[in-house]
Amino acid sequence: MERDWKAEIHAQQELGERQRFTLKDALENYVNNKIDTKAYGYAKQNTNILNQISYRFIR
């Protein structure tokens, strides 16, 4: 397990590889960062729409 972590860190730091994530994960992270701000409702509504649109294209 430690060997895997070291290999992953090496790939990120030395080879410039980036961790992959989905659009849904990115939008969810964005909305979570807007909690307790005035922009939360707007961000939540827009990301819900984007998730619905992206779901249609994936199917």
N, CA, C and O atoms as a MOPAC input file, in Angstrom:
PM7 MOZYME 1SCF
protein

 N      0.82900 1    -1.17800 1     0.00000 1
 C      0.00000 1     0.00000 1     0.00000 1
 C      0.88200 1     1.25400 1     0.00000 1
 O      0.62500 1     2.20100 1    -0.74400 1
 N      1.90100 1     1.25000 1     0.82200 1
 C      2.80100 1     2.40000 1     0.87600 1
 C      3.51700 1     2.58000 1    -0.46300 1
 O      3.75000 1     3.70700 1    -0.90000 1
 N      3.86200 1     1.47500 1    -1.10800 1
 C      4.50900 1     1.53400 1    -2.41000 1
 C      3.60500 1     2.20700 1    -3.44000 1
 O      4.07100 1     2.98700 1    -4.27100 1
 N      2.31400 1     1.90200 1    -3.37900 1
 C      1.35100 1     2.52200 1    -4.29100 1
 C      1.25300 1     4.02000 1    -4.05600 1
 O      1.19500 1     4.80000 1    -5.00700 1
 N      1.23600 1     4.42400 1    -2.78200 1
 C      1.17800 1     5.85200 1    -2.46000 1
 C      2.41100 1     6.58400 1    -2.98100 1
 O      2.30900 1     7.66800 1    -3.55600 1
 N      3.58500 1     5.97200 1    -2.76900 1
 C      4.82200 1     6.59400 1    -3.24100 1
 C      4.82800 1     6.71100 1    -4.76300 1
 O      5.27100 1     7.72200 1    -5.31000 1
 N      4.33900 1     5.68100 1    -5.44200 1
 C      4.27500 1     5.71300 1    -6.90400 1
 C      3.31100 1     6.80000 1    -7.37600 1
 O      3.58600 1     7.48800 1    -8.35900 1
 N      2.19800 1     6.95600 1    -6.68900 1
 C      1.22900 1     7.98800 1    -7.04000 1
 C      1.80100 1     9.38600 1    -6.80900 1
 O      1.63700 1    10.27100 1    -7.64900 1
 N      2.46600 1     9.58300 1    -5.68200 1
 C      3.08000 1    10.87800 1    -5.38700 1
 C      4.16700 1    11.19300 1    -6.40700 1
 O      4.27300 1    12.32600 1    -6.87500 1
 N      4.97300 1    10.19300 1    -6.75300 1
 C      6.02100 1    10.39300 1    -7.75200 1
 C      5.40700 1    10.78400 1    -9.09700 1
 O      5.89800 1    11.69500 1    -9.76300 1
 N      4.35200 1    10.10800 1    -9.49000 1
 C      3.70100 1    10.41400 1   -10.76600 1
 C      3.15700 1    11.83600 1   -10.77200 1
 O      3.22600 1    12.51900 1   -11.79400 1
 N      2.62300 1    12.28600 1    -9.65800 1
 C      2.06300 1    13.62800 1    -9.57800 1
 C      3.15400 1    14.69200 1    -9.54200 1
 O      3.06900 1    15.69000 1   -10.25900 1
 N      4.16900 1    14.49000 1    -8.72100 1
 C      5.18700 1    15.52200 1    -8.53100 1
 C      6.22200 1    15.53500 1    -9.64800 1
 O      6.57500 1    16.60500 1   -10.14300 1
 N      6.70600 1    14.39000 1   -10.04800 1
 C      7.80100 1    14.32600 1   -11.01400 1
 C      7.31900 1    14.24300 1   -12.46000 1
 O      7.93600 1    14.81500 1   -13.35800 1
 N      6.22800 1    13.53500 1   -12.68000 1
 C      5.75600 1    13.32500 1   -14.04900 1
 C      4.62900 1    14.27300 1   -14.43800 1
 O      4.24400 1    14.34400 1   -15.60500 1
 N      4.10300 1    14.99600 1   -13.46200 1
 C      3.05900 1    15.97900 1   -13.75300 1
 C      1.68400 1    15.39100 1   -14.00300 1
 O      0.81300 1    16.07700 1   -14.53700 1
 N      1.46800 1    14.14400 1   -13.63300 1
 C      0.14900 1    13.53600 1   -13.81700 1
 C     -0.82600 1    14.12500 1   -12.80600 1
 O     -0.45800 1    14.42000 1   -11.66900 1
 N     -2.04600 1    14.28900 1   -13.22600 1
 C     -3.07800 1    14.85400 1   -12.36100 1
 C     -4.12200 1    13.79500 1   -12.04000 1
 O     -4.38200 1    12.88400 1   -12.82600 1
 N     -4.70700 1    13.94500 1   -10.86700 1
 C     -5.77800 1    13.04500 1   -10.46400 1
 C     -7.01100 1    13.34600 1   -11.30900 1
 O     -7.35100 1    14.51200 1   -11.51200 1
 N     -7.67500 1    12.32200 1   -11.79500 1
 C     -8.86200 1    12.49900 1   -12.61500 1
 C    -10.10300 1    12.53700 1   -11.73100 1
 O    -10.17400 1    11.86400 1   -10.70300 1
 N    -11.08500 1    13.34400 1   -12.15500 1
 C    -12.35300 1    13.41900 1   -11.44000 1
 C    -13.44300 1    13.72700 1   -12.45600 1
 O    -13.16600 1    14.17900 1   -13.56600 1
 N    -14.67200 1    13.47800 1   -12.06400 1
 C    -15.79200 1    13.65800 1   -12.97600 1
 C    -16.33100 1    15.08800 1   -12.88700 1
 O    -16.05000 1    15.82000 1   -11.93800 1
 N    -17.10000 1    15.45800 1   -13.88700 1
 C    -17.74700 1    16.76100 1   -13.88000 1
 C    -18.68600 1    16.87600 1   -12.68800 1
 O    -18.75100 1    17.92300 1   -12.04400 1
 N    -19.40600 1    15.81100 1   -12.39500 1
 C    -20.33200 1    15.82500 1   -11.26700 1
 C    -19.58400 1    16.07600 1    -9.95500 1
 O    -20.05600 1    16.83800 1    -9.11200 1
 N    -18.42900 1    15.44400 1    -9.78000 1
 C    -17.62300 1    15.66700 1    -8.57100 1
 C    -17.14900 1    17.11600 1    -8.47900 1
 O    -17.16200 1    17.71200 1    -7.40200 1
 N    -16.73200 1    17.67400 1    -9.60700 1
 C    -16.26100 1    19.05700 1    -9.62200 1
 C    -17.38900 1    20.02300 1    -9.27400 1
 O    -17.18700 1    20.96300 1    -8.50400 1
 N    -18.57300 1    19.79500 1    -9.83700 1
 C    -19.71200 1    20.66200 1    -9.53900 1
 C    -20.13600 1    20.54400 1    -8.08500 1
 O    -20.47700 1    21.54000 1    -7.44800 1
 N    -20.11300 1    19.33400 1    -7.56600 1
 C    -20.47500 1    19.11900 1    -6.16300 1
 C    -19.48900 1    19.83300 1    -5.23600 1
 O    -19.89300 1    20.43900 1    -4.24300 1
 N    -18.22000 1    19.76000 1    -5.55800 1
 C    -17.20100 1    20.45100 1    -4.77400 1
 C    -17.42100 1    21.96400 1    -4.82500 1
 O    -17.29900 1    22.64700 1    -3.80800 1
 N    -17.74100 1    22.48000 1    -6.00000 1
 C    -18.00800 1    23.91000 1    -6.16700 1
 C    -19.17600 1    24.35500 1    -5.28700 1
 O    -19.08400 1    25.35800 1    -4.57900 1
 N    -20.26900 1    23.60300 1    -5.33900 1
 C    -21.45600 1    23.95300 1    -4.54800 1
 C    -21.13900 1    23.86900 1    -3.05800 1
 O    -21.56400 1    24.73000 1    -2.28800 1
 N    -20.40600 1    22.85600 1    -2.64800 1
 C    -20.05600 1    22.71900 1    -1.22900 1
 C    -19.21200 1    23.89200 1    -0.74200 1
 O    -19.28800 1    24.26800 1     0.42800 1
 N    -18.41500 1    24.46600 1    -1.62500 1
 C    -17.61900 1    25.63400 1    -1.25100 1
 C    -18.45700 1    26.89900 1    -1.15800 1
 O    -18.00200 1    27.89400 1    -0.59400 1
 N    -19.66800 1    26.88500 1    -1.69700 1
 C    -20.54200 1    28.05600 1    -1.66400 1
 C    -21.52900 1    28.03400 1    -0.49900 1
 O    -22.27300 1    28.99600 1    -0.30900 1
 N    -21.55000 1    26.96800 1     0.27500 1
 C    -22.44800 1    26.88600 1     1.42700 1
 C    -22.14900 1    28.05600 1     2.35500 1
 O    -20.99200 1    28.43100 1     2.54100 1
 N    -23.18300 1    28.62000 1     2.92800 1
 C    -23.10200 1    29.76900 1     3.83700 1
 C    -22.69400 1    31.06200 1     3.13000 1
 O    -22.18200 1    31.98500 1     3.76300 1
 N    -22.92100 1    31.12400 1     1.82200 1
 C    -22.70300 1    32.37800 1     1.09300 1
 C    -23.99900 1    32.74600 1     0.38500 1
 O    -24.89600 1    31.91600 1     0.23800 1
 N    -24.08700 1    33.98300 1    -0.04600 1
 C    -25.27500 1    34.42100 1    -0.77100 1
 C    -25.39900 1    33.72300 1    -2.12300 1
 O    -26.50200 1    33.61300 1    -2.65800 1
 N    -24.30700 1    33.25800 1    -2.67200 1
 C    -24.30100 1    32.64100 1    -3.99600 1
 C    -24.69400 1    31.16300 1    -3.97000 1
 O    -24.76600 1    30.52800 1    -5.02200 1
 N    -24.94800 1    30.60900 1    -2.78400 1
 C    -25.21600 1    29.16900 1    -2.68400 1
 C    -26.43300 1    28.74500 1    -3.50600 1
 O    -26.35100 1    27.79300 1    -4.28100 1
 N    -27.54800 1    29.43300 1    -3.34600 1
 C    -28.76600 1    29.05100 1    -4.06600 1
 C    -28.58200 1    29.10700 1    -5.56900 1
 O    -29.03000 1    28.21700 1    -6.29200 1
 N    -27.92800 1    30.14800 1    -6.03200 1
 C    -27.66000 1    30.30800 1    -7.46100 1
 C    -26.74900 1    29.17900 1    -7.96000 1
 O    -27.01400 1    28.58500 1    -9.00600 1
 N    -25.69600 1    28.88800 1    -7.22700 1
 C    -24.76200 1    27.83600 1    -7.62100 1
 C    -25.44500 1    26.47700 1    -7.61400 1
 O    -25.24600 1    25.67500 1    -8.52700 1
 N    -26.24300 1    26.21600 1    -6.59700 1
 C    -26.94500 1    24.92500 1    -6.48300 1
 C    -27.90700 1    24.73400 1    -7.64800 1
 O    -27.94600 1    23.66400 1    -8.25500 1
 N    -28.67500 1    25.75900 1    -7.95900 1
 C    -29.63800 1    25.67800 1    -9.05400 1
 C    -28.93100 1    25.42900 1   -10.39000 1
 O    -29.34900 1    24.57300 1   -11.16900 1
 N    -27.86800 1    26.17500 1   -10.64400 1
 C    -27.16300 1    26.02600 1   -11.91500 1
 C    -26.46000 1    24.68300 1   -12.03500 1
 O    -26.44300 1    24.09500 1   -13.11700 1
 N    -25.88600 1    24.18800 1   -10.95700 1
 C    -25.22000 1    22.89600 1   -11.04200 1
 C    -26.23100 1    21.75900 1   -11.19800 1
 O    -25.93200 1    20.75200 1   -11.83900 1
 N    -27.41300 1    21.91000 1   -10.62300 1
 C    -28.45800 1    20.90100 1   -10.84000 1
 C    -28.83200 1    20.84000 1   -12.32200 1
 O    -29.00900 1    19.75500 1   -12.87600 1
 N    -28.95000 1    21.98700 1   -12.94900 1
 C    -29.27800 1    22.03200 1   -14.37400 1
 C    -28.15200 1    21.40600 1   -15.19100 1
 O    -28.40700 1    20.62000 1   -16.10400 1
 N    -26.91400 1    21.75200 1   -14.86500 1
 C    -25.78400 1    21.17800 1   -15.59500 1
 C    -25.70600 1    19.67000 1   -15.42000 1
 O    -25.38300 1    18.95500 1   -16.36900 1
 N    -25.99300 1    19.18100 1   -14.23300 1
 C    -25.99000 1    17.73600 1   -14.01300 1
 C    -27.07400 1    17.05300 1   -14.83400 1
 O    -26.85000 1    15.96600 1   -15.36700 1
 N    -28.24400 1    17.67300 1   -14.94300 1
 C    -29.32200 1    17.09800 1   -15.75000 1
 C    -28.93800 1    17.06000 1   -17.22000 1
 O    -29.19200 1    16.06800 1   -17.90400 1
 N    -28.33000 1    18.12900 1   -17.70900 1
 C    -27.92900 1    18.18800 1   -19.11300 1
 C    -26.83800 1    17.16400 1   -19.39300 1
 O    -26.90800 1    16.44900 1   -20.39300 1
 N    -25.83800 1    17.08100 1   -18.53300 1
 C    -24.74600 1    16.13500 1   -18.76700 1
 C    -25.24900 1    14.70200 1   -18.68300 1
 O    -24.74000 1    13.83000 1   -19.38700 1
 N    -26.24200 1    14.44000 1   -17.83200 1
 C    -26.80700 1    13.07900 1   -17.72100 1
 C    -27.45800 1    12.67300 1   -19.04000 1
 O    -27.36000 1    11.51400 1   -19.44500 1
 N    -28.11700 1    13.60500 1   -19.71000 1
 C    -28.75000 1    13.29900 1   -20.99300 1
 C    -27.73000 1    12.90200 1   -22.04100 1
 O    -27.99800 1    12.02100 1   -22.85800 1
 N    -26.56800 1    13.53200 1   -22.03600 1
 C    -25.54200 1    13.23700 1   -23.03400 1
 C    -24.83900 1    11.92800 1   -22.75100 1
 O    -24.37800 1    11.25600 1   -23.67400 1
 N    -24.75100 1    11.55700 1   -21.47600 1
 C    -24.06100 1    10.32000 1   -21.11100 1
 C    -24.90500 1     9.10700 1   -21.46900 1
 O    -24.36600 1     8.07900 1   -21.87700 1
 N    -26.19500 1     9.21100 1   -21.32600 1
 C    -27.08300 1     8.07500 1   -21.60900 1
 C    -27.09100 1     7.79500 1   -23.05300 1
 O    -27.77700 1     6.87600 1   -23.50000 1

